[in-house]
Amino acid sequence: MLQLSILLSCIGLLSLASGAPTSDSQPKAPYPKALYFNVNQVPNSIASVKVNPDGTLSDGSTTATGGNGASANQGQINKPAAPDALLGTGPIIVVDNLIFAVNAGSNTVSTLKINPFDPTELTLLGKPVDSQGDFPNHIVYSEFLQQACVANSGTRAVISCYRISSETGLIPLGSPVPLPFNNQTTPPTNIPIFGLVPESLAFVTSITFFPDEQPTALIATIAGNPLSGIRGLLAVYPIINGKVSGNPTLSTPDGIQVPFTAHYIPGTQSVLTSDGTFGAAIIDISHSGVATTRALTNIPAQNGTCWAALIPNTNSAIVTEAFFHQVSELDLNTGAILQTVIIDNGNFGNTEVIAVSDKIYMLSPGFANLATSVVVLDSSRGRGKLAQIQNFPVKGLGPDPSAAGLAMWM
């Protein structure tokens, strides 16, 4: 039962071409920074929060995306999954002065333009475009390839790629490629809870260009169902002639069951993968696309370690949990735990995390009638010395268990 509850804590709740984006000929500094997340409601919107010079947060607003959000289905109890409504990570990204956000309920992706003089002021660019699949839950961008790709985790489980236009938003790049699972529903059905009969359903939790600088592959993390004996896997799609190939190499690295992220570790052939059943792992990716486990990190008393981010100023990573306000800092070479901290701020847990310079931002959705908040941690004192500097309730949102993703303009 402990293994089951740990599992559920993350997945039941997981020159460009013509018209390419530009900086509008305006220098970004010293204009203020802004933080964004996907409100993921019906109708959907993007929450924008001001980032002060010291990294703390203030004020903000919401802007409609022109689409609808959605939540996955929680196993056989037929209720919306929460607080991990999208069963994944990364439903919003910033590219130059543009925001791209998925609309899981309408199978579309929206483009919004950022005002560089006030980055909380957003303007919807054109109409949302078809995600070419069902229940889009992750979007990623490669500057080198000059394209964005979207993962769809529903009945039509595919990866769709696009080029970017600053005038019209996303433009499809050919046909989508299939993900290596089927028989999923729309919205996707999560693993059942409380000892109910296991369902053999898998879903995509993230996609990542690998390596970041000059990608040769796109990695998709696929959550399995240990209750049915179905292990999670990494699907490594080779990039051929600038496009994602439809013939991935599939691997089930030792110890991996519910992989949720795959963050490229700079200067290596490895990724950091969080896994909601035990903690995290460092996974090596061969030149042929085979994924093998190099290090497993079992985080004591963890409760849904599904989200992670690399901390740029300490050569370490942070792993967060969905049902418990505990964070762990890991060494990127060995996977060793540098620090585990229980942050006593009244929040439930954290379902997204990003690290920018020496500040870390964690989204805490409004689960169990708690306010939707963003927590700010400081890493400036070095490895193993993370400290909370702010718990910021986002005004006007209140309880919102479906909120997802984080991205920053700076």
C-alpha positions, 0 to 999 in steps of 0.5 A: 500500500505504501508503494501504491500511495507513493505512485499515486502522489504524482500520477493521480493527482505528472535565423528561424524560417521567415517570420521567426520570433525576434526580440522586437528590437527591444533589449530585455534588461532592465525590464522586469521579469515575469513568471507564468503558469497554465491555469488549465481551466475551462476556459483556459488562461495563463497566469502572469506574475511579476518577478522583483529584482530580488527574485521574489514575486508580486502582483499579476494577471491572467490572459485567456488562451482561446482554448480549454484546459482539462484534467485526466481521469483518476482511475476507476473512481472516475474523478479528475486527477489532482493535483497533477491534472495533466499527468506530466510536466511542461505544458507552457514554455517561453521562446523569446517574446512568445509563450506557447501553452497547451489546451488539453481540453480542446486539443490545441496549442496557443501562442501569446505575445509578451509585452517586453515593457510589461511582461505580465501583459500578454496578447493572444496571437491568432487562433490556437492551432491543432495539437494533432492528437488528444490531450496535449500535456507537454511542449518543448523547444529547440533553438538549434532545430528552430522547432517546437514539439508537443506531446499528446497523451490521449487516444491519439497519442502522438508527438507533433512538431512545428516551426515558429512564426512571430506573426502567426504562431505555430506552423505544423511540420508534417505528420505527427509521430506515434508514441509507444502506447495505445488503448489510452482514453481521452482524457487519459486514465490514470492508474487506479487507487485504493486497491482497485483492479489494475488497468494496463494504461500508460501515458507520456509524461515529458519530452526532451531534446537531447542534448540541448545544444545540438539535439540528435534525439527527442526523449519521451518518458512513458509512465508505466503501471507497476500494478499491472507489471507494466514498467515505464520506459524511455523512448529515444526518437532519432532526429534525422535531417532536422526532423523527429523520426517515427522509429524510436529506440525503447528502453526500460532502464533498471529500477525505472517504473514511472519516469516523469522527467528527463533533464539533460545534464550539460556536458554528458550523455545523461539525463536526470529522471524523476520517478514517483515510485522511489525518487530519481535516477541518472540515465545514460543515453548511448549514441544508438539511443539505448537508455541505461541506469547509472545511479538510482537515488531512493529518497526516504519518505518520498510521496510522489517525486515527479518533478525536477530541475537542474540548479545552474549555480550549484551543479545540482538538481532539485526534486519535488513531491506532489503530496508532501512539501518536501524537496531534495537536492541531488548531486548531478554526478553521483545522484547522492542526496545533498539535502532534504528539506521539509518546507513548513508553509502550509502548502500541500506539495509542488507539481512543477519546478524551475531554477533560474540563476540562484532562485528556484520557483515551485508551483503548488496548485490549490489542492484540498481548498488551499490557495494556488501558490508559487514558492521561491527558494534561494540557492545562493548560499551553495550546495545543500543550503536551500532556503525558502524566501517566499510563499506567494498565493496567486491573487484571484485564483484561489483553490485551483487543483488543475494549475500546471507548468512554470516558465519565465521571461527574462 
